[in-house]
Amino acid sequence: MKLVMLGGARNSEAQQLLAALKQRAAELGIETSVEFVVNADFKTLLRYLETAGIGIHTMWNEHFGISVVEMMAAGLITIAHGSGGPLSDIVKPHNGVKTGFVATSEEEYAAAIDAAVNMLNTDAHAQMTDAARAHVQQFSDEKFSEHFLAEITANMRLQHRSSDSQHT
């Protein structure tokens, strides 16, 4: 197993964190088991999502959580930070089936990672990831377009009726 850390490091603070993480991996003697993929293009991101088994999201209070949706859509067992959009909108049961895990503390992340590792290549894994994929379809481009057009059409009808009533 290998930990692959995918993400952006576009400012000095992020670069410092990246350097500290690399140093810590070296101190622990696990640098060959940890890969840092920084500022990857979308094609590279997709390649990693296609081969991963578990996805871990740690951003506190993220407004939405598109990376969580992407991991779930890719069929990863997803562990997301239990705050913001991932908690309120994304990692929700689908037809009564869990779609992933949420965690906020080191202990909760460790327990979720342990559970996820033990689920790999089992029926529970397939059940969770199938439910997750079905659940995140609500966030697809097609659903967005469908809902957007419905709202705009309804708004235009209201404005048209309002305009008609003012002229009579």
Rosetta blueprint (number, residue, H / E / L):
1 M L
2 K L
3 L E
4 V E
5 M E
6 L E
7 G E
8 G L
9 A L
10 R L
11 N L
12 S H
13 E H
14 A H
15 Q H
16 Q H
17 L H
18 L H
19 A H
20 A H
21 L H
22 K H
23 Q H
24 R H
25 A H
26 A H
27 E H
28 L L
29 G L
30 I L
31 E H
32 T H
33 S H
34 V E
35 E E
36 F E
37 V E
38 V E
39 N L
40 A L
41 D L
42 F H
43 K H
44 T H
45 L H
46 L H
47 R H
48 Y H
49 L H
50 E H
51 T H
52 A L
53 G L
54 I E
55 G E
56 I E
57 H L
58 T L
59 M L
60 W L
61 N L
62 E L
63 H L
64 F L
65 G L
66 I H
67 S H
68 V H
69 V H
70 E H
71 M H
72 M H
73 A H
74 A L
75 G L
76 L L
77 I E
78 T E
79 I E
80 A E
81 H E
82 G L
83 S L
84 G H
85 G H
86 P H
87 L H
88 S H
89 D H
90 I H
91 V L
92 K L
93 P L
94 H E
95 N L
96 G L
97 V E
98 K L
99 T L
100 G L
101 F E
102 V E
103 A E
104 T L
105 S L
106 E H
107 E H
108 E H
109 Y H
110 A H
111 A H
112 A H
113 I H
114 D H
115 A H
116 A H
117 V H
118 N H
119 M H
120 L L
121 N L
122 T L
123 D H
124 A H
125 H H
126 A H
127 Q H
128 M H
129 T H
130 D H
131 A H
132 A H
133 R H
134 A H
135 H H
136 V H
137 Q H
138 Q H
139 F H
140 S L
141 D H
142 E H
143 K H
144 F H
145 S H
146 E H
147 H H
148 F H
149 L H
150 A H
151 E H
152 I H
153 T H
154 A H
155 N H
156 M H
157 R H
158 L H
159 Q H
160 H H
161 R H
162 S H
163 S H
164 D H
165 S H
166 Q H
167 H L
168 T L
